Amino acid sequence: MASPYGFDTALVEQAQAGNEAAREQIFVTLQPILRAFFIKRIGFKTEVDDLVQNTMLRVHGGLTDLKDSSRLKAFAMKAALFELQDLYRGRYGPKESLYDPEIPPERSEMSNAAGIEVDVERALSSLTPKARQILELREYGYRYQEIAEMIETTEAAVKMQVKRAFERMRSVLSVAGVMLVVFGLCW
């Protein structure tokens, strides 16, 4: 039976049970809906394909947890909204900056021009050992989910630790309102 939201609840239940054909049919149906949602909001930009793909990954990962199979479209649109919020907040784009350990990263011209010397060790020592470990793992290129698995916590907890660690470091390193660059991330 089709739900009032456009998806056959039996099809959704089959997909939740592991039927790959049902899951594929759901994603084929969802793709143009999601694409139209993003195009309406941001226009024909290159980010649309990434937004659609990441939204579909969110839906794929949460499909088995969906309690009401008639709410699949609402679930997918909520995931799309989260992706759009990430885009607007500037969290979209290159997620990680990896550097060759043999070649030190270039210093920013702003810090050279202002003559700012940054005591990163002092800032790092102001962090808890757990926060410092998380930042070091991020610098090595691990993703939030991988770090969460390593230290046996949730991805959300890791993200919060990173946020708080950067806030703490920002307060230690702030100099006359100048934005500082540490670990390739600009605050």
N, C-alpha and C positions, 0 to 999 in steps of 0.2 A: 504494500500500500504506500502511495506517495504521501509524503508529509506536506503540509501547507507551505513549506519552505522550498519545495522543488526536488527533494531527494527521496528516493524510495527507501523507507526504513528497513525493509528486508535486505536491500542491497548494502546498506550501511552495516547492518548486523552481520552479514556475511563477511564483509571486509574486516570487521572487528574480530571475527572468528579465524581470520587468517587466509581467506579466499583472495588470492592475488588478482584474479580477473575482476572481482568486484572492486577491489582497492584501485586498480588501474582505471576502471570505468568512472569511479568517483573523481579521481584526479584529472581525467580528461574533461569531465564536466566542470570541475572547479576552475581549471586554468583560465578560460575566457572570462569568467566572472571576476576572478582576482585581477586579471590584466585590465579589465574595464574599470575596476575600482581604483587601481593605481593611476591609470592614465587620466581619469577624471580629476584626480587630486594633484598630480605633479606634471601632467602632460606627457608627451612622447619623449621621455628621457631614457638614457641608457640604464638607469637604475631600475626601471620597471621589471626587466627580466630577472634581476637579482632579487627584487622584492617578492615577485611571484614565486620564485624557486624557494626562497627562505620561508615564505608563508606555507608553502606546500610541505616543506620539511617539518615545520611546527605541527601542521595537521597530521602528517604521517606519524610523528612521534607521540601525539596525544590521542590518536584515534581509538586506541584500545581503552583509554581512560574515559572516553565520552559515555556518560551515563544514559542520556536520552538521545537515541539514534535519530529522532526527528529534528534535532537541533544542530545537525552537522554544518549547515550553511552559516548559522550564527556563530558556531565555534570557529569556522574558517575565517569569517569576517573579523572576529575579535583578534585572531592571530594576525590578520592583515593590518589591523589597526596598530597592533604592537610593532610590527615592522615599520609602518609609516612613522610612528612616534620615534623609533630609533633613527630613522632617516632625518627627521626634523631636528632631533637633538644632537646631530652630528656624530652619531655612533656608527654611521654607515660608512663604508669605504674601507680603506686598508685597516684591518683590525690589529695587525701586528707589524712591527718593524724589526726585522732581523738584521744583524750586523755581522760581518766577518770578524771573528775575534782577533785576527792578525792585523786588521786595519781599524784603527780607532775612528769613531764617527767624527765628522767635521763639526767644529764648534760653530754655533750660530753667530752671525755677524752682529746681531743685536747685543749679545753678551760681550763680544769683543769691543764693540763701539762704546758700550757703557762702562767697560772696565770692571765687569762684575766677576768676582771669584766665587765659585760655589763650593761649599764644603759638603759634598754629598755624603761622605762618611758620617759626619755629625748628624745630618738629617736622617740617615738610615739607622743610626744608633738610637735615635729617639723613638723608633718603632718597636713594637713587641716582636719577639723572635718569630712568632707565627706570621705576622704581617710582613716581616722582612723576607721570610722564606717564600711567601706567596709572590712578592714582587720579584724576587730572584728567579722563581720558576717562570713568571711571565716574561722576564727579560730573556730567558733561555728559549722562549718561543712556545711554551706550553699554553694550551687554550684553557679557559676557565673550567670547562667540564673535566679536563684531564687533571687539573690541579685539585679539584674537588674530590676526585677519586683517590688521588695520592694521599691527601691529608684526611680522608674519610669525613667529608662534610658535603654540604650542598653547593651547587653552582652559585646560587643567590648569596650564600654566606661568603663565598670567595670574592664575588663582585663587591659586596659591602666592605669587606676587609681592604680591598684595593682602594676603594673610594675613600675610606677613612685614613688609610696610610698616606695617600696623596694629599689629603687635607692637612694631615699632621706635618708632612714634609713641606707643604706649601707655607704653613705658618712658620716653620723653622727657617726656610730659605727665602721668604719674602723680603725684598729689598726695595723700599720706596715705590711700591706698586708696580714694579717691573715684572712682566711675565717671564718665568724661567722655563727652560727646557731641560728635562731630565728623562733619561731612558727613551729618548725619541718621542716623548709625548708632550704636547704643549698644553699648558693649563690655561 
